[in-house]
Amino acid sequence: MIDRNDRHHIDQWLDGELPAEDEATLAQLLQDDPERLSYLADRAILHVHLREAVNRLRPLDAPSARRLPSRRHVLWTTAALLAFCLVVTLALPRAAASPGDLVKKALEACNLVIDRRYSVRVEPARAHLREALGRPSPPESTLWVRDACFVQSTEVHGRSLSWGRDARGAVWFSLSPHSVAVFDADEIPDALRDVCDLRTLDLPTLLASLLDDFDLERAGDTGTADTILARPRTRTSRFGTIEIAIDRDSLRVLSVVLERRVRGRTVARVRFTLEETDARDETTYEWRGHVDPDADVRDRGAMRGARRDLLNEFLGLMRQYPDVN
């Protein structure tokens, strides 16, 4: 049942007399109650006919008299009002959602998508100094990710590098199709772990963290996506400010820009841009799909020091950009 006050507000709004401070409240009521929305449509049609009746009663020579609206005009106006009501039904829930609600919906949506492909760009915190010294910027990389599993590839000085983490938590990297180094989850060197953490994106974990440990606010929209700005509540967070763009229709996270901190200092901004979603085979994240069948595999059972040589070479290439690694 619609109470008298709500009916009055709907009539005021149709007449253009509803105070601005009451419009948001009315919009929320219309969003939450289809009965009120139906009442709005009925009253809109009635208002059109009332205006037509008033025009019929006015003397044709009266100064305020207006030409009688045609039947086509009345029908067009009615259809437009009904279309407006449909727009209110579809659009208001998203427009009225809080930043926290949007992040929750994005978290639910990303849990339905298994594999995501991103382009990844690292922007050093001291990029202006790097340009002044003539140093190259870190190259873009391509990232496939599923929860904590990932595989990433990039080009450094003409060499194809790839590295990843499989379903068992083992981390591997390859400098060419001819060899690969594999570290089990319990033996990953800190330097290798840091390189992996810098460029990968565990989106479900990140969104859950935003809800628990960050203050959220709207930062704008592009008409098709909402941008949320997240600021950490503690200085000990390994992330600084995080900006995420969420598609309004699919609720997918289209991009993430996050500040990476080390000991409280921002060392880089990492930009992830969604390019594709797909259902990939689990072998995507295993080293076997990224090297030759007869590649030299250096794992826990390899000769002492065999992995260290590859690791030093890999870290050396990545440390061409010392302010981000």
N, C-alpha and C positions, 0 to 999 in steps of 0.2 A: 504494500500500500504506500502510495506517495503522499507525504504529508503536505499540508496547506502551504507551509513556508517554501518547500521545494517547488511546488507548482507556481508560486508567486515569482520565485527567482527565474524560472524558465520563461515565464511571460515577460518579465523585465528584460531578460537577455534578448528575446526575440524583438522587443521594441527598442533595443539599444539603450536601455536605462539601468542596466545592472551595474552597480559599482564595481570598479576594477578589482578591489580586494576580495569580492565574492566570486569572481570568475574562476579562479583556481579551484575553489571548493566545489563549485558546480561541475567543473570538468572532471574532478575526481569521482563525484557521485555518478556522473554519466558513464564513466569508465567501469565502475564496479556494479552497475545495476542496469541490465537490459530493459527493465520495465520503465525506468526513467527515460532511457534513450527512446523507447517507443512512444512515450508520452510527448517527448520533444518533437518527434516527427509529426504526430497528430496535431499538436498545437501549431506547428509551423504551417501546415496546410490550412488550418482554421484561420490563422492570421492573414493568409493570402486572400481567402474568401471574404473576410471581414473588411479588408481594405477595398476589395472590389465592390462590396455592398455600399460602403460609405461613398465611393465615387459615383455610384448610380443615383444616390439620393441628393447629391449636390446639384444645384441649378447649373445648367450648361453655361450660363453667362456670368456665374459667380467668379470673382477675381481668383479665388483659390481652387477653382475647378480644374481637374486634370482629365486628360483623355482616358476613356475607359480602357483598361488593359484588355488585350485580345485574349481569346481562349488559349491560343498557342502560348502566349506569354505566361499565363497562369500555370499551364501545365509544365512549361520549362522551369519556372521558379520552383514549383513543387518538386520536380525531379532533382533540381539542384540541391534543395534542402535535404531530400532523402539521401543523396550522394554524400552530402556533408556529414550526415549522421553516421554513414558507413565509415567514412574517413576517421571520425572521432573514435569509433569502436576499434579500428585497426591500429591507429597511430598513437592514441593517448597512452596506452600502457607503457610504450617505450619512452615517450616523451616525459612521462611523469616518474619513470623509474629513477631511483637514486643511483649514484655511482656504485655503491655496494651491491645493489640489486643487479646492475649490469654485469659486474664482475662475477657474481654468482651464476647468472645465466650463461656467461661465457665459459665458466668452468664446467657447467653441465654439458654445453655444446662440444667443448673440446674433448670431453671423455667419450664422446660418440665417434670421434675421428681417430683412427689408429695412427696413421703415418702422415707427417707434414714435411713439406720441403720449403726451406727458407734460403734467401740470399742473406749473407751475413757480412756486415761491414763494421770494422773496428775503427773508431775515431779517437786517436790519442788525446789525452787531456792537454798535452802541450803541442798540439798540431801546428800552431803558429811558429814555434821554435823549430820544429822539424822542417817546415817549408823554408824558413830563413837559412837553415844549414844545408838545404838541398837534399835532405834525406827522403827516401821514398815512403809513401804511406802504406800501411798494411794492406795486402791485397784482399779483395772480396773472396769469400768462400761459399760453397754450396753445402747445405746441411739437411740431411734427412734425420728425423727424430721420431721416436716412439717412447713416451715416458722417459725413463732414464737411459734407454738405448739410443745411440746416435752413430752416424757415419758422416764424415766431413772431408771435403777435398778442396784443394786450392793449388795455385801455381806460384812458385817462388823461384825467381831467377831461372825460369824455363824448366824447372823440375816439378813434376806432379807429386804432390804430397797427399796422403790420405791417412786418416786415423779415426778411431771409433771406440765404442764400448758396447759389448754384446749383452745378451740376456743374463749371462752369469756374472756380469760386473767386471769382466776382464777388459783391459784397455790394450789396444794394439795400434801400431802405426807402420807405415810403409813409405819409403823414399823412392821406390821404383817397383815395377811388377816382379822383380827378381828376388826380393827379400822382404821379410816382415818380422817385427819384434812384438812379442806378446807378453803382457804382464797380468798375472792373475789378480783378483780383487784384493788379496791380502798383501801384495808386494808392489803396488804402484808407487813409483817415486813421486815425491811432492811436486817436483818441477813439472813432471808430465801431467799430474793431476791438475795443476794450475792452468796449463795450456788448454786442456780439455774443458775445464770449467769456464774459461773466458769466453769461448765461442759457442757453447752449446746452450740449449733452451729446453728445460723440463717445464713445459707450460702448465700442466696441472698443479705441480708443486708450487710454481711461482704464483699462480692465481690464488691458491689457498693461502699462501704467505701474505699476499696483499690484503686479504680479508682480515687476517689475524694481527698483522704487525705494521700496517701502513695506514696513514690518513689519506682518504680518497676525495677527489673533487673533479668536477667536470672541467675540461680545458677547452671545449668547443666541439663543433661538429662540421662535417663537410656536406651535410644533406643526406648522405648514405651511410655515414659511420659516426659514432660518438668517440671522443677522445677523453680518456680518464688519466688524471695526473695523480701519482701515488708518491707520498713522502714517508720515509721510515720514521718510526717513533723513537728509535734509539740510534746513537752514534756508532754503536758497535756493529750495525748491519753491514754485510758485505756488499749491499747495494745502496746507492744513493737514490736520487729521484728516478722514478720509472714512469714512462708514458706508454699507454697502450691504446690502440685504435680498434674498436669493435664494430663489425658490420651490423647494421640495424636489422637486416632481414634474416641472415643466417646465424647471427650472434657469434660468428667466428672472429678470433683475434687476427686482424689483418697485419698488424705490425707491433713490435715492442722495441722501445728505445730505453736502455737501462744504463745507469752509471755503475761501473765496477769500482769498488773501494778496496784498498789494501792498507791496513792499520789506520783507518779513518781518513785516508786520502784518496780522492778520486783519481784513478789512473787512466780511465778510458770510458768512452761511451760506445756501447755496442748496439747496432741497429739490426733487428731481424725483420725481414719483410716476407710475408707468406706468398709463395708462388704456386703451390700445388698441394692438394690432399689426395691420398690414394691408399689403397690397401696393399702393402708390400709384403713380400715373403720375409720371414725372420732372418733368412740368410743375408739379407741386405746389410745387416749390422755385424756380420761376421767377416773376419779377415780373408777367408777363403774365396770370397767373391770379388776380391780386389787385387789379387796377385796371380801370377802364373801357377799352374798346377804343380810344377816342380820347383817352386820358389824355396829359397833358403829360409826356414822357419826357426827363429831364435826365441825359444820360450824358456820356462824354468829349467828344463833339462839340457839347455845348450851349454857349450863350453863356457867356463868362467870368463867373464869380460866380453863375451860375444855380443850380448845385448847392450852393454855399456857403450861400445863403439858406435852402434847405430843410434842410441839415445843421444849421445853427445852431438852427433851430426844433425839429427832432427831438431834438437833444441837450439843448435847453432843457427840453423836456417830460420827458425821461428824468432830467435833473438836478434834478427836483423832489425827488430822493432822493440828495443829494450824498454821503452817507457810503457809498453802494454803487456809485457810478458814477465 
